[in-house]
Amino acid sequence: METEVVSKVLHISSPSFKNEGSIPREFTCEGKGVSPELLIGDIPREAKTLAVIVEDPDAPGKIFDHWVVWNIPPSRRITENAVPGLEGKNSKGEIGYTGPCPPQGTHRYFFKVYAVDTLLDLKEGASKMELINALHDHVVAYGELVGIYGKS
């Protein structure tokens, strides 16, 4: 997915934290562990749906997937603790969002948002790789928000 060139940029933000800022405790394993609100700007007209992947590239061993969700109706806002579309399995093997919970140190969490030109034919519980494969040739815009978190 990262090798594809997407010319349009989505502007992703959150009222809960700034880009490259600290993710508040309530959205982590030390708090309620719910997904933060996301604001999405500049969604192109050709977008039929959105997809979101939240991942921690600093996890030991491999990238840890915190949230995999697709077929989200195009909207400028995904509310806190929402199930906005079909959800896939995170790296815990569970369906849905799991909050940041680094075993040590401070980790980066990438909230990647894709504008998609079609409804994706994936069943709930699909993996991140299945979603990435389904997104191929269908992403019309992309944006990301990065948050950081270290346990207290």
DRENTORKOL-3810 file (N, C-alpha, C; in nm, 4 decimals):
REM DRENTORKOL-3810
@n.u->0.0827; n.v->-0.1192; n.w->0.0000; ca.u->0.0000; ca.v->0.0000; ca.w->0.0000; c.u->0.0865; c.v->0.1247; c.w->0.0000
@n.u->0.1925; n.v->0.1251; n.w->0.0789; ca.u->0.2772; ca.v->0.2428; ca.w->0.0875; c.u->0.3478; c.v->0.2720; c.w->-0.0446
@n.u->0.3596; n.v->0.1721; n.w->-0.1337; ca.u->0.4289; ca.v->0.1934; ca.w->-0.2599; c.u->0.3394; c.v->0.2598; c.w->-0.3640
@n.u->0.2079; n.v->0.2560; n.w->-0.3447; ca.u->0.1170; ca.v->0.3204; ca.w->-0.4381; c.u->0.1254; c.v->0.4722; c.w->-0.4236
@n.u->0.1130; n.v->0.5408; n.w->-0.5350; ca.u->0.1142; ca.v->0.6862; ca.w->-0.5320; c.u->-0.0305; c.v->0.7343; c.w->-0.5302
@n.u->-0.0669; n.v->0.8060; n.w->-0.4264; ca.u->-0.2008; ca.v->0.8622; ca.w->-0.4137; c.u->-0.1843; c.v->1.0132; c.w->-0.4177
@n.u->-0.2468; n.v->1.0754; n.w->-0.5159; ca.u->-0.2233; ca.v->1.2182; ca.w->-0.5354; c.u->-0.3018; c.v->1.3073; c.w->-0.4390
@n.u->-0.4157; n.v->1.2605; n.w->-0.3910; ca.u->-0.4966; ca.v->1.3436; ca.w->-0.3024; c.u->-0.4671; c.v->1.3112; c.w->-0.1566
@n.u->-0.4643; n.v->1.4150; n.w->-0.0758; ca.u->-0.4298; ca.v->1.4000; ca.w->0.0655; c.u->-0.5518; c.v->1.4281; c.w->0.1518
@n.u->-0.5801; n.v->1.3368; n.w->0.2441; ca.u->-0.6813; ca.v->1.3590; ca.w->0.3468; c.u->-0.6111; c.v->1.4288; c.w->0.4626
@n.u->-0.6790; n.v->1.5232; n.w->0.5241; ca.u->-0.6226; ca.v->1.5902; ca.w->0.6416; c.u->-0.6870; c.v->1.5286; c.w->0.7657
@n.u->-0.6057; n.v->1.4575; n.w->0.8421; ca.u->-0.6540; ca.v->1.3827; ca.w->0.9583; c.u->-0.6104; c.v->1.4548; c.w->1.0858
@n.u->-0.7059; n.v->1.4716; n.w->1.1762; ca.u->-0.6749; ca.v->1.5320; ca.w->1.3052; c.u->-0.7660; c.v->1.4699; c.w->1.4108
@n.u->-0.7426; n.v->1.5081; n.w->1.5337; ca.u->-0.8253; ca.v->1.4622; ca.w->1.6450; c.u->-0.8373; c.v->1.5759; c.w->1.7457
@n.u->-0.9561; n.v->1.5955; n.w->1.8034; ca.u->-0.9677; ca.v->1.6956; ca.w->1.9087; c.u->-0.8986; c.v->1.6502; c.w->2.0384
@n.u->-0.8579; n.v->1.5230; n.w->2.0437; ca.u->-0.7983; ca.v->1.4669; ca.w->2.1650; c.u->-0.6468; c.v->1.4819; c.w->2.1733
@n.u->-0.5797; n.v->1.4877; n.w->2.0575; ca.u->-0.4340; ca.v->1.5043; ca.w->2.0573; c.u->-0.3881; c.v->1.5591; c.w->1.9228
@n.u->-0.2758; n.v->1.6287; n.w->1.9265; ca.u->-0.2180; ca.v->1.6867; ca.w->1.8053; c.u->-0.1313; c.v->1.5835; c.w->1.7339
@n.u->-0.1071; n.v->1.6053; n.w->1.6051; ca.u->-0.0180; ca.v->1.5179; ca.w->1.5305; c.u->0.1188; c.v->1.5153; c.w->1.5990
@n.u->0.1691; n.v->1.3960; n.w->1.6228; ca.u->0.2946; ca.v->1.3692; ca.w->1.6925; c.u->0.2899; c.v->1.4111; c.w->1.8393
@n.u->0.1684; n.v->1.4290; n.w->1.8919; ca.u->0.1499; ca.v->1.4607; ca.w->2.0331; c.u->0.1127; c.v->1.3367; c.w->2.1133
@n.u->0.1025; n.v->1.3541; n.w->2.2432; ca.u->0.0698; ca.v->1.2427; ca.w->2.3330; c.u->-0.0774; c.v->1.2042; c.w->2.3247
@n.u->-0.1010; n.v->1.0744; n.w->2.3134; ca.u->-0.2371; ca.v->1.0215; ca.w->2.3143; c.u->-0.2840; c.v->1.0202; c.w->2.4600
@n.u->-0.3993; n.v->1.0795; n.w->2.4905; ca.u->-0.4484; ca.v->1.0791; ca.w->2.6287; c.u->-0.4733; c.v->0.9368; c.w->2.6801
@n.u->-0.4496; n.v->0.9201; n.w->2.8078; ca.u->-0.4604; ca.v->0.7908; ca.w->2.8771; c.u->-0.5933; c.v->0.7198; c.w->2.8515
@n.u->-0.7039; n.v->0.7941; n.w->2.8407; ca.u->-0.8361; ca.v->0.7297; ca.w->2.8264; c.u->-0.8463; c.v->0.6425; c.w->2.7013
@n.u->-0.7611; n.v->0.6668; n.w->2.6011; ca.u->-0.7669; ca.v->0.5898; ca.w->2.4766; c.u->-0.6692; c.v->0.4725; c.w->2.4765
@n.u->-0.6086; n.v->0.4446; n.w->2.5915; ca.u->-0.5044; ca.v->0.3418; ca.w->2.6032; c.u->-0.5474; c.v->0.2302; c.w->2.6984
@n.u->-0.4584; n.v->0.1320; n.w->2.7143; ca.u->-0.4859; ca.v->0.0202; ca.w->2.8058; c.u->-0.4882; c.v->0.0651; c.w->2.9515
@n.u->-0.4369; n.v->0.1834; n.w->2.9796; ca.u->-0.4385; ca.v->0.2346; ca.w->3.1165; c.u->-0.5639; c.v->0.3170; c.w->3.1450
@n.u->-0.6469; n.v->0.3335; n.w->3.0445; ca.u->-0.7719; ca.v->0.4081; ca.w->3.0590; c.u->-0.8877; c.v->0.3230; c.w->3.0110
@n.u->-0.9823; n.v->0.3859; n.w->2.9419; ca.u->-1.0999; ca.v->0.3143; ca.w->2.8903; c.u->-1.0669; c.v->0.2282; c.w->2.7687
@n.u->-0.9564; n.v->0.2597; n.w->2.7025; ca.u->-0.9157; ca.v->0.1810; ca.w->2.5866; c.u->-1.0081; c.v->0.1951; c.w->2.4671
@n.u->-1.0700; n.v->0.3134; n.w->2.4534; ca.u->-1.1617; ca.v->0.3356; ca.w->2.3410; c.u->-1.0899; c.v->0.4143; c.w->2.2308
@n.u->-1.1434; n.v->0.4051; n.w->2.1098; ca.u->-1.0833; ca.v->0.4774; ca.w->1.9978; c.u->-1.1108; c.v->0.6271; c.w->2.0117
@n.u->-1.0112; n.v->0.7106; n.w->1.9764; ca.u->-1.0325; ca.v->0.8555; ca.w->1.9822; c.u->-1.1142; c.v->0.9046; c.w->1.8636
@n.u->-1.1717; n.v->1.0226; n.w->1.8776; ca.u->-1.2431; ca.v->1.0851; ca.w->1.7670; c.u->-1.1423; c.v->1.1242; c.w->1.6595
@n.u->-1.1800; n.v->1.0999; n.w->1.5341; ca.u->-1.0963; ca.v->1.1394; ca.w->1.4209; c.u->-1.1742; c.v->1.2357; c.w->1.3331
@n.u->-1.1082; n.v->1.3406; n.w->1.2884; ca.u->-1.1671; ca.v->1.4372; ca.w->1.1959; c.u->-1.0964; c.v->1.4216; c.w->1.0621
@n.u->-1.1749; n.v->1.4143; n.w->0.9547; ca.u->-1.1209; ca.v->1.3869; ca.w->0.8219; c.u->-1.1586; c.v->1.5008; c.w->0.7284
@n.u->-1.0581; n.v->1.5673; n.w->0.6746; ca.u->-1.0817; ca.v->1.6780; ca.w->0.5835; c.u->-1.0401; c.v->1.6439; c.w->0.4420
@n.u->-1.1040; n.v->1.7103; n.w->0.3467; ca.u->-1.0714; ca.v->1.6978; ca.w->0.2040; c.u->-1.1010; c.v->1.5600; c.w->0.1467
@n.u->-1.2151; n.v->1.5012; n.w->0.1846; ca.u->-1.2564; ca.v->1.3729; ca.w->0.1270; c.u->-1.3000; c.v->1.3982; c.w->-0.0174
@n.u->-1.2384; n.v->1.3291; n.w->-0.1148; ca.u->-1.2760; ca.v->1.3521; ca.w->-0.2544; c.u->-1.4160; c.v->1.3000; c.w->-0.2857
@n.u->-1.4797; n.v->1.3620; n.w->-0.3841; ca.u->-1.6151; ca.v->1.3224; ca.w->-0.4230; c.u->-1.6251; c.v->1.1766; c.w->-0.4648
@n.u->-1.5189; n.v->1.1237; n.w->-0.5261; ca.u->-1.5248; ca.v->0.9857; ca.w->-0.5740; c.u->-1.5132; c.v->0.8814; c.w->-0.4627
@n.u->-1.4905; n.v->0.9248; n.w->-0.3399; ca.u->-1.4826; ca.v->0.8310; ca.w->-0.2271; c.u->-1.6217; c.v->0.7765; c.w->-0.1950
@n.u->-1.6319; n.v->0.6454; n.w->-0.1955; ca.u->-1.7575; ca.v->0.5781; ca.w->-0.1593; c.u->-1.7546; c.v->0.5338; c.w->-0.0132
@n.u->-1.6331; n.v->0.5051; n.w->0.0356; ca.u->-1.6150; ca.v->0.4600; ca.w->0.1736; c.u->-1.4788; c.v->0.5065; c.w->0.2243
@n.u->-1.4583; n.v->0.4871; n.w->0.3543; ca.u->-1.3283; ca.v->0.5113; ca.w->0.4170; c.u->-1.2817; c.v->0.3817; c.w->0.4824
@n.u->-1.1517; n.v->0.3707; n.w->0.5018; ca.u->-1.0936; ca.v->0.2597; ca.w->0.5775; c.u->-0.9913; c.v->0.3196; c.w->0.6731
@n.u->-0.9754; n.v->0.2572; n.w->0.7896; ca.u->-0.8797; ca.v->0.3039; ca.w->0.8896; c.u->-0.7961; c.v->0.1854; c.w->0.9380
@n.u->-0.6661; n.v->0.2084; n.w->0.9445; ca.u->-0.5735; ca.v->0.1119; ca.w->1.0048; c.u->-0.4945; c.v->0.1890; c.w->1.1105
@n.u->-0.4936; n.v->0.1369; n.w->1.2326; ca.u->-0.4136; ca.v->0.1966; ca.w->1.3393; c.u->-0.3072; c.v->0.0935; c.w->1.3764
@n.u->-0.1806; n.v->0.1362; n.w->1.3698; ca.u->-0.0725; ca.v->0.0413; ca.w->1.3965; c.u->0.0422; c.v->0.1057; c.w->1.4721
@n.u->0.1163; n.v->0.0185; n.w->1.5410; ca.u->0.2342; ca.v->0.0567; ca.w->1.6192; c.u->0.3560; c.v->-0.0088; c.w->1.5546
@n.u->0.4359; n.v->0.0693; n.w->1.4799; ca.u->0.5540; ca.v->0.0108; ca.w->1.4168; c.u->0.6702; c.v->-0.0114; c.w->1.5145
@n.u->0.6569; n.v->0.0392; n.w->1.6368; ca.u->0.7640; ca.v->0.0276; ca.w->1.7357; c.u->0.7482; c.v->-0.0951; c.w->1.8261
@n.u->0.6446; n.v->-0.1740; n.w->1.8033; ca.u->0.6216; ca.v->-0.2935; ca.w->1.8847; c.u->0.7365; c.v->-0.3923; c.w->1.8642
@n.u->0.7711; n.v->-0.4675; n.w->1.9693; ca.u->0.8809; ca.v->-0.5637; ca.w->1.9555; c.u->0.8458; c.v->-0.6732; c.w->1.8541
@n.u->0.9377; n.v->-0.6996; n.w->1.7641; ca.u->0.9190; ca.v->-0.8108; ca.w->1.6707; c.u->0.8504; c.v->-0.7770; c.w->1.5406
@n.u->0.7350; n.v->-0.7112; n.w->1.5472; ca.u->0.6619; ca.v->-0.6786; ca.w->1.4247; c.u->0.5635; c.v->-0.5657; c.w->1.4515
@n.u->0.5043; n.v->-0.5137; n.w->1.3451; ca.u->0.4047; ca.v->-0.4070; ca.w->1.3590; c.u->0.2830; c.v->-0.4644; c.w->1.4326
@n.u->0.2356; n.v->-0.3903; n.w->1.5328; ca.u->0.1171; ca.v->-0.4327; ca.w->1.6087; c.u->-0.0033; c.v->-0.3556; c.w->1.5552
@n.u->-0.1043; n.v->-0.4299; n.w->1.5104; ca.u->-0.2268; ca.v->-0.3697; ca.w->1.4565; c.u->-0.3266; c.v->-0.3459; c.w->1.5698
@n.u->-0.3668; n.v->-0.2196; n.w->1.5866; ca.u->-0.4603; ca.v->-0.1834; ca.w->1.6926; c.u->-0.6039; c.v->-0.1743; c.w->1.6441
@n.u->-0.6232; n.v->-0.1447; n.w->1.5158; ca.u->-0.7601; ca.v->-0.1306; ca.w->1.4628; c.u->-0.7549; c.v->-0.1458; c.w->1.3128
@n.u->-0.8469; n.v->-0.2247; n.w->1.2605; ca.u->-0.8624; ca.v->-0.2459; ca.w->1.1171; c.u->-1.0115; c.v->-0.2329; c.w->1.0895
@n.u->-1.0513; n.v->-0.1302; n.w->1.0144; ca.u->-1.1945; ca.v->-0.1060; ca.w->0.9906; c.u->-1.2130; c.v->-0.0485; c.w->0.8498
@n.u->-1.3195; n.v->-0.0903; n.w->0.7823; ca.u->-1.3440; ca.v->-0.0480; ca.w->0.6445; c.u->-1.4940; c.v->-0.0336; c.w->0.6185
@n.u->-1.5266; n.v->0.0112; n.w->0.4955; ca.u->-1.6656; ca.v->0.0375; ca.w->0.4552; c.u->-1.7330; c.v->0.1369; c.w->0.5496
@n.u->-1.6552; n.v->0.2371; n.w->0.5891; ca.u->-1.7055; ca.v->0.3467; ca.w->0.6709; c.u->-1.7681; c.v->0.4485; c.w->0.5757
@n.u->-1.8932; n.v->0.4876; n.w->0.5968; ca.u->-1.9505; ca.v->0.5911; ca.w->0.5097; c.u->-1.8634; c.v->0.7173; c.w->0.5143
@n.u->-1.8387; n.v->0.7803; n.w->0.3976; ca.u->-1.7552; ca.v->0.9006; ca.w->0.3974; c.u->-1.8152; c.v->1.0073; c.w->0.4889
@n.u->-1.7371; n.v->1.0484; n.w->0.5848; ca.u->-1.7829; ca.v->1.1455; ca.w->0.6836; c.u->-1.6622; c.v->1.2234; c.w->0.7327
@n.u->-1.6853; n.v->1.3472; n.w->0.7700; ca.u->-1.5765; ca.v->1.4300; ca.w->0.8216; c.u->-1.5409; c.v->1.3945; c.w->0.9657
@n.u->-1.6189; n.v->1.3038; n.w->1.0268; ca.u->-1.5978; ca.v->1.2749; ca.w->1.1689; c.u->-1.6264; c.v->1.1277; c.w->1.2002
@n.u->-1.5326; n.v->1.0639; n.w->1.2665; ca.u->-1.5538; ca.v->0.9313; ca.w->1.3248; c.u->-1.5530; c.v->0.9556; c.w->1.4747
@n.u->-1.6644; n.v->0.9331; n.w->1.5383; ca.u->-1.6766; ca.v->0.9667; ca.w->1.6802; c.u->-1.5959; c.v->0.8721; c.w->1.7696
@n.u->-1.5670; n.v->0.9214; n.w->1.8881; ca.u->-1.4961; ca.v->0.8430; ca.w->1.9893; c.u->-1.5724; c.v->0.7144; c.w->2.0186
@n.u->-1.5000; n.v->0.6056; n.w->2.0353; ca.u->-1.5560; ca.v->0.4762; ca.w->2.0744; c.u->-1.6614; c.v->0.4258; c.w->1.9752
@n.u->-1.6462; n.v->0.4610; n.w->1.8481; ca.u->-1.7435; ca.v->0.4211; ca.w->1.7460; c.u->-1.7041; c.v->0.2899; c.w->1.6803
@n.u->-1.8038; n.v->0.2235; n.w->1.6223; ca.u->-1.7826; ca.v->0.1123; ca.w->1.5306; c.u->-1.8402; c.v->0.1628; c.w->1.3984
@n.u->-1.7580; n.v->0.2393; n.w->1.3235; ca.u->-1.8096; ca.v->0.3107; ca.w->1.2074; c.u->-1.8290; c.v->0.2270; c.w->1.0815
@n.u->-1.7746; n.v->0.1054; n.w->1.0806; ca.u->-1.7845; ca.v->0.0191; ca.w->0.9629; c.u->-1.7611; c.v->-0.1247; c.w->1.0049
@n.u->-1.7188; n.v->-0.2082; n.w->0.9109; ca.u->-1.6855; ca.v->-0.3475; ca.w->0.9430; c.u->-1.5452; c.v->-0.3511; c.w->1.0019
@n.u->-1.5286; n.v->-0.4289; n.w->1.1084; ca.u->-1.3997; ca.v->-0.4335; ca.w->1.1766; c.u->-1.3297; c.v->-0.5668; c.w->1.1541
@n.u->-1.1981; n.v->-0.5576; n.w->1.1443; ca.u->-1.1157; ca.v->-0.6766; ca.w->1.1310; c.u->-1.0468; c.v->-0.7094; c.w->1.2621
@n.u->-0.9595; n.v->-0.8104; n.w->1.2550; ca.u->-0.8872; ca.v->-0.8538; ca.w->1.3743; c.u->-0.7646; c.v->-0.7669; c.w->1.3977
@n.u->-0.7464; n.v->-0.7302; n.w->1.5254; ca.u->-0.6247; ca.v->-0.6604; ca.w->1.5647; c.u->-0.5181; c.v->-0.7656; c.w->1.5971
@n.u->-0.4009; n.v->-0.7229; n.w->1.6379; ca.u->-0.2923; ca.v->-0.8180; ca.w->1.6655; c.u->-0.3153; c.v->-0.9028; c.w->1.7905
@n.u->-0.4153; n.v->-0.8690; n.w->1.8706; ca.u->-0.4521; ca.v->-0.9536; ca.w->1.9844; c.u->-0.5417; c.v->-1.0693; c.w->1.9394
@n.u->-0.5814; n.v->-1.0673; n.w->1.8097; ca.u->-0.6708; ca.v->-1.1702; ca.w->1.7578; c.u->-0.8160; c.v->-1.1390; c.w->1.7864
@n.u->-0.8436; n.v->-1.0156; n.w->1.8303; ca.u->-0.9805; ca.v->-0.9744; ca.w->1.8623; c.u->-1.0320; c.v->-0.8799; c.w->1.7543
@n.u->-1.1625; n.v->-0.8771; n.w->1.7381; ca.u->-1.2238; ca.v->-0.7838; ca.w->1.6445; c.u->-1.2468; c.v->-0.6523; c.w->1.7178
@n.u->-1.2033; n.v->-0.5419; n.w->1.6562; ca.u->-1.2251; ca.v->-0.4104; ca.w->1.7146; c.u->-1.0960; c.v->-0.3405; c.w->1.7519
@n.u->-1.1131; n.v->-0.2265; n.w->1.8184; ca.u->-1.0019; ca.v->-0.1403; ca.w->1.8599; c.u->-0.9416; c.v->-0.1896; c.w->1.9900
@n.u->-0.8103; n.v->-0.1873; n.w->1.9971; ca.u->-0.7403; ca.v->-0.2104; ca.w->2.1231; c.u->-0.6436; c.v->-0.0937; c.w->2.1427
@n.u->-0.6482; n.v->-0.0337; n.w->2.2594; ca.u->-0.5716; ca.v->0.0873; ca.w->2.2847; c.u->-0.4216; c.v->0.0654; c.w->2.2950
@n.u->-0.3448; n.v->0.1722; n.w->2.2758; ca.u->-0.2001; ca.v->0.1654; ca.w->2.2915; c.u->-0.1621; c.v->0.1115; c.w->2.4292
@n.u->-0.0588; n.v->0.0246; n.w->2.4299; ca.u->-0.0155; ca.v->-0.0381; ca.w->2.5548; c.u->0.1287; c.v->-0.0869; c.w->2.5384
@n.u->0.2224; n.v->0.0059; n.w->2.5144; ca.u->0.3601; ca.v->-0.0379; ca.w->2.4875; c.u->0.4212; c.v->-0.1099; c.w->2.6067
@n.u->0.4911; n.v->-0.2214; n.w->2.5812; ca.u->0.5515; ca.v->-0.2963; ca.w->2.6918; c.u->0.6628; c.v->-0.2178; c.w->2.7615
@n.u->0.7298; n.v->-0.1293; n.w->2.6858; ca.u->0.8323; ca.v->-0.0425; ca.w->2.7448; c.u->0.8563; c.v->0.0756; c.w->2.6529
@n.u->0.8968; n.v->0.1853; n.w->2.7108; ca.u->0.9286; ca.v->0.3038; ca.w->2.6330; c.u->0.8061; c.v->0.3721; c.w->2.5740
@n.u->0.8332; n.v->0.4673; n.w->2.4862; ca.u->0.7285; ca.v->0.5420; ca.w->2.4178; c.u->0.7210; c.v->0.4932; c.w->2.2742
@n.u->0.5997; n.v->0.4645; n.w->2.2293; ca.u->0.5785; ca.v->0.4146; ca.w->2.0935; c.u->0.4993; c.v->0.5156; c.w->2.0117
@n.u->0.5101; n.v->0.5034; n.w->1.8789; ca.u->0.4323; ca.v->0.5842; ca.w->1.7855; c.u->0.3127; c.v->0.5018; c.w->1.7374
@n.u->0.1991; n.v->0.5678; n.w->1.7225; ca.u->0.0762; ca.v->0.5032; ca.w->1.6765; c.u->0.0266; c.v->0.5790; c.w->1.5549
@n.u->0.0191; n.v->0.5095; n.w->1.4417; ca.u->-0.0203; ca.v->0.5701; ca.w->1.3148; c.u->-0.1677; c.v->0.5416; c.w->1.2892
@n.u->-0.2482; n.v->0.6472; n.w->1.2790; ca.u->-0.3899; ca.v->0.6383; ca.w->1.2453; c.u->-0.3977; c.v->0.6685; c.w->1.0962
@n.u->-0.4030; n.v->0.5636; n.w->1.0137; ca.u->-0.3998; ca.v->0.5767; ca.w->0.8681; c.u->-0.5423; c.v->0.5711; c.w->0.8142
@n.u->-0.5790; n.v->0.6722; n.w->0.7359; ca.u->-0.7150; ca.v->0.6794; ca.w->0.6826; c.u->-0.7071; c.v->0.6801; c.w->0.5296
@n.u->-0.7868; n.v->0.5936; n.w->0.4699; ca.u->-0.7907; ca.v->0.5780; ca.w->0.3248; c.u->-0.9298; c.v->0.6144; c.w->0.2732
@n.u->-0.9364; n.v->0.6961; n.w->0.1688; ca.u->-1.0620; ca.v->0.7209; ca.w->0.0974; c.u->-1.0642; c.v->0.6190; c.w->-0.0163
@n.u->-1.1742; n.v->0.5467; n.w->-0.0278; ca.u->-1.1835; ca.v->0.4314; ca.w->-0.1174; c.u->-1.2971; c.v->0.4526; c.w->-0.2175
@n.u->-1.2733; n.v->0.4146; n.w->-0.3429; ca.u->-1.3718; ca.v->0.4397; ca.w->-0.4483; c.u->-1.4777; c.v->0.3307; c.w->-0.4639
@n.u->-1.4848; n.v->0.2371; n.w->-0.3694; ca.u->-1.5807; ca.v->0.1269; ca.w->-0.3798; c.u->-1.6145; c.v->0.0724; c.w->-0.2408
@n.u->-1.7209; n.v->-0.0034; n.w->-0.2342; ca.u->-1.7539; ca.v->-0.0806; ca.w->-0.1139; c.u->-1.6675; c.v->-0.2058; c.w->-0.1202
@n.u->-1.5915; n.v->-0.2339; n.w->-0.0156; ca.u->-1.4999; ca.v->-0.3483; ca.w->-0.0181; c.u->-1.5719; c.v->-0.4781; c.w->0.0170
@n.u->-1.5398; n.v->-0.5827; n.w->-0.0580; ca.u->-1.6018; ca.v->-0.7134; ca.w->-0.0396; c.u->-1.5170; c.v->-0.7968; c.w->0.0572
@n.u->-1.5234; n.v->-0.7586; n.w->0.1851; ca.u->-1.4514; ca.v->-0.8299; ca.w->0.2909; c.u->-1.5479; c.v->-0.8601; c.w->0.4037
@n.u->-1.5306; n.v->-0.9750; n.w->0.4652; ca.u->-1.6152; ca.v->-1.0118; ca.w->0.5789; c.u->-1.5538; c.v->-0.9581; c.w->0.7086
@n.u->-1.6405; n.v->-0.9273; n.w->0.8062; ca.u->-1.5936; ca.v->-0.8850; ca.w->0.9375; c.u->-1.4935; c.v->-0.9871; c.w->0.9909
@n.u->-1.3881; n.v->-0.9387; n.w->1.0558; ca.u->-1.2860; ca.v->-1.0269; ca.w->1.1101; c.u->-1.1681; c.v->-1.0474; c.w->1.0160
@n.u->-1.1703; n.v->-0.9826; n.w->0.8994; ca.u->-1.0581; ca.v->-0.9944; ca.w->0.8057; c.u->-0.9316; c.v->-0.9380; c.w->0.8687
@n.u->-0.8183; n.v->-0.9793; n.w->0.8165; ca.u->-0.6893; ca.v->-0.9318; ca.w->0.8669; c.u->-0.6513; c.v->-0.8004; c.w->0.7998
@n.u->-0.5509; n.v->-0.7329; n.w->0.8561; ca.u->-0.5006; ca.v->-0.6108; ca.w->0.7951; c.u->-0.4495; c.v->-0.6402; c.w->0.6542
@n.u->-0.3827; n.v->-0.7527; n.w->0.6347; ca.u->-0.3288; ca.v->-0.7851; ca.w->0.5025; c.u->-0.4417; c.v->-0.8070; c.w->0.4016
@n.u->-0.5503; n.v->-0.8689; n.w->0.4445; ca.u->-0.6656; ca.v->-0.8857; ca.w->0.3541; c.u->-0.7228; c.v->-0.7490; c.w->0.3161
@n.u->-0.7291; n.v->-0.6573; n.w->0.4127; ca.u->-0.7775; ca.v->-0.5224; ca.w->0.3831; c.u->-0.6832; c.v->-0.4521; c.w->0.2866
@n.u->-0.5547; n.v->-0.4581; n.w->0.3122; ca.u->-0.4569; ca.v->-0.3927; ca.w->0.2243; c.u->-0.4685; c.v->-0.4467; c.w->0.0813
@n.u->-0.4844; n.v->-0.5786; n.w->0.0685; ca.u->-0.5011; ca.v->-0.6381; ca.w->-0.0647; c.u->-0.6287; c.v->-0.5875; c.w->-0.1316
@n.u->-0.7371; n.v->-0.5757; n.w->-0.0558; ca.u->-0.8648; ca.v->-0.5286; ca.w->-0.1109; c.u->-0.8563; c.v->-0.3808; c.w->-0.1513
@n.u->-0.7733; n.v->-0.3033; n.w->-0.0813; ca.u->-0.7590; ca.v->-0.1609; ca.w->-0.1113; c.u->-0.6827; c.v->-0.1353; c.w->-0.2413
@n.u->-0.6067; n.v->-0.2328; n.w->-0.2860; ca.u->-0.5216; ca.v->-0.2149; ca.w->-0.4042; c.u->-0.6020; c.v->-0.1601; c.w->-0.5222
@n.u->-0.5543; n.v->-0.0510; n.w->-0.5802; ca.u->-0.6168; ca.v->0.0176; ca.w->-0.6945; c.u->-0.7499; c.v->0.0866; c.w->-0.6620
@n.u->-0.7843; n.v->0.0985; n.w->-0.5347; ca.u->-0.9115; ca.v->0.1623; ca.w->-0.4973; c.u->-0.8941; c.v->0.2839; c.w->-0.4064
@n.u->-0.7715; n.v->0.3169; n.w->-0.3665; ca.u->-0.7474; ca.v->0.4311; ca.w->-0.2776; c.u->-0.7400; c.v->0.5592; c.w->-0.3608
@n.u->-0.8292; n.v->0.6539; n.w->-0.3296; ca.u->-0.8324; ca.v->0.7810; ca.w->-0.4036; c.u->-0.7703; c.v->0.8956; c.w->-0.3232
@n.u->-0.7508; n.v->0.8747; n.w->-0.1931; ca.u->-0.6834; ca.v->0.9739; ca.w->-0.1091; c.u->-0.6388; c.v->0.9035; c.w->0.0196
@n.u->-0.5371; n.v->0.9624; n.w->0.0828; ca.u->-0.4796; ca.v->0.9015; ca.w->0.2029; c.u->-0.4302; c.v->1.0109; c.w->0.2968
@n.u->-0.4416; n.v->0.9852; n.w->0.4258; ca.u->-0.3848; ca.v->1.0753; ca.w->0.5253; c.u->-0.3582; c.v->0.9990; c.w->0.6533
@n.u->-0.2755; n.v->1.0565; n.w->0.7398; ca.u->-0.2481; ca.v->0.9895; ca.w->0.8664; c.u->-0.2262; c.v->1.0904; c.w->0.9778
@n.u->-0.2485; n.v->1.0415; n.w->1.0972; ca.u->-0.2273; ca.v->1.1154; ca.w->1.2210; c.u->-0.1391; c.v->1.0262; c.w->1.3071
@n.u->-0.0349; n.v->1.0836; n.w->1.3665; ca.u->0.0562; ca.v->1.0061; ca.w->1.4507; c.u->0.0442; c.v->1.0552; c.w->1.5940
@n.u->0.0221; n.v->0.9597; n.w->1.6846; ca.u->0.0204; ca.v->0.9913; ca.w->1.8265; c.u->0.1289; c.v->0.9105; c.w->1.8963
@n.u->0.1733; n.v->0.9588; n.w->2.0097; ca.u->0.2745; ca.v->0.8851; ca.w->2.0862; c.u->0.2195; c.v->0.8510; c.w->2.2246
@n.u->0.2703; n.v->0.7389; n.w->2.2794; ca.u->0.2261; ca.v->0.6998; ca.w->2.4120; c.u->0.3310; c.v->0.6122; c.w->2.4779
@n.u->0.3543; n.v->0.6367; n.w->2.6065; ca.u->0.4371; ca.v->0.5520; ca.w->2.6910; c.u->0.3619; c.v->0.5314; c.w->2.8211
@n.u->0.3575; n.v->0.4073; n.w->2.8682; ca.u->0.2856; ca.v->0.3801; ca.w->2.9935; c.u->0.3505; c.v->0.4515; c.w->3.1115
@n.u->0.2636; n.v->0.4874; n.w->3.2085; ca.u->0.3148; ca.v->0.5573; ca.w->3.3270; c.u->0.3658; c.v->0.4587; c.w->3.4294
END
